[in-house]
């Protein structure tokens, strides 16, 4: 079943931390990752984890966010030192296709305030 369910979004103060989770409906033997979207702007790449455990991060989150995956194929993203600019809907994706992901979750809202 092509289903990805995100959770963990919340409202936090700047400098705080959150951990997002993405539970897949099936085991994906492909890259998974996170994008984020702000109303009125294009969806923005945040992080990805390939099948061989190679990680990639957007410059804006390097050193602050960490993407991992456990043995059940659940994807996580630990977000530390959150900034106001990190406010967005975070979407989990799986299996790259044409430089984006083929399968998407519905998203989870992260709001960071000063």
LOBA-805707 format. One line per field, with one value per residue (C-alpha): x, y, z. Coordinates in nm, 3 decimals. Layout:
LOBA-805707
east c(X,...)
north c(Y,...)
up c(Z,...)
//
This chain:
LOBA-805707
east c(0.000,0.145,0.093,0.324,0.201,0.392,0.371,0.566,0.495,0.425,0.466,0.798,1.013,1.316,1.614,1.396,1.386,1.137,1.152,0.938,0.835,0.712,0.552,0.528,0.247,0.500,0.873,1.042,1.369,1.454,1.543,1.318,1.331,1.173,1.061,0.892,0.646,0.535,0.211,0.284,0.628,0.758,0.819,1.177,1.412,1.524,1.692,1.711,1.839,1.919,1.888,2.264,2.229,2.378,2.237,2.188,2.082,1.982,2.244,1.992,1.958,2.305,2.437,2.092,1.877,1.951,1.766,1.753,1.555,1.492,1.453,1.078,1.155,1.008,1.182,1.277,1.416,1.560,1.544,1.754,1.821,1.499,1.465,1.163,1.253,1.197,0.824,0.653,0.454,0.700,0.626,0.773,0.851,0.974,1.140,1.298,1.144,1.252,1.451,1.166,0.978,0.715,0.514,0.415,0.254,0.003,0.250,0.289,0.298,0.604,0.572,0.870,0.823,1.054)
north c(0.000,0.335,0.523,0.740,0.883,1.165,1.274,1.477,1.827,2.085,2.449,2.520,2.812,2.905,2.701,2.405,2.055,1.822,1.470,1.387,1.034,0.882,0.538,0.369,0.138,-0.099,-0.157,0.077,-0.047,0.298,0.646,0.819,1.172,1.498,1.807,2.113,2.360,2.705,2.848,3.035,2.878,2.571,2.249,2.253,1.959,1.908,1.569,1.221,0.877,0.635,0.258,0.236,0.480,0.779,1.099,1.437,1.764,2.106,2.368,2.546,2.247,2.091,2.039,2.087,1.811,1.438,1.181,0.817,0.502,0.205,-0.166,-0.126,0.127,0.409,0.733,0.996,1.343,1.494,1.871,2.074,2.445,2.524,2.864,3.069,2.994,2.622,2.684,2.475,2.165,1.877,1.599,1.253,1.105,0.775,0.654,0.921,0.997,1.288,1.451,1.434,1.157,0.934,0.871,1.132,1.162,1.430,1.630,1.748,2.112,2.255,2.606,2.783,3.112,3.355)
up c(0.000,-0.106,0.218,0.421,0.750,0.915,1.276,1.528,1.407,1.673,1.774,1.943,2.046,1.840,1.955,2.043,1.900,1.737,1.598,1.298,1.210,0.885,0.896,0.556,0.450,0.302,0.300,0.053,-0.094,-0.221,-0.103,0.145,0.268,0.372,0.190,0.335,0.198,0.296,0.148,-0.174,-0.219,-0.398,-0.212,-0.080,-0.034,0.326,0.360,0.212,0.300,0.022,0.027,0.094,0.387,0.208,0.356,0.191,0.351,0.233,0.323,0.545,0.778,0.773,1.123,1.276,1.125,1.119,0.909,1.012,0.941,1.164,1.093,1.031,0.754,0.966,0.873,1.129,1.125,1.441,1.417,1.660,1.698,1.519,1.357,1.256,0.894,0.958,0.990,0.721,0.647,0.638,0.393,0.383,0.043,-0.097,-0.417,-0.632,-0.968,-1.189,-0.909,-0.661,-0.479,-0.633,-0.316,-0.059,0.281,0.379,0.586,0.943,1.050,1.223,1.362,1.517,1.696,1.874)
//
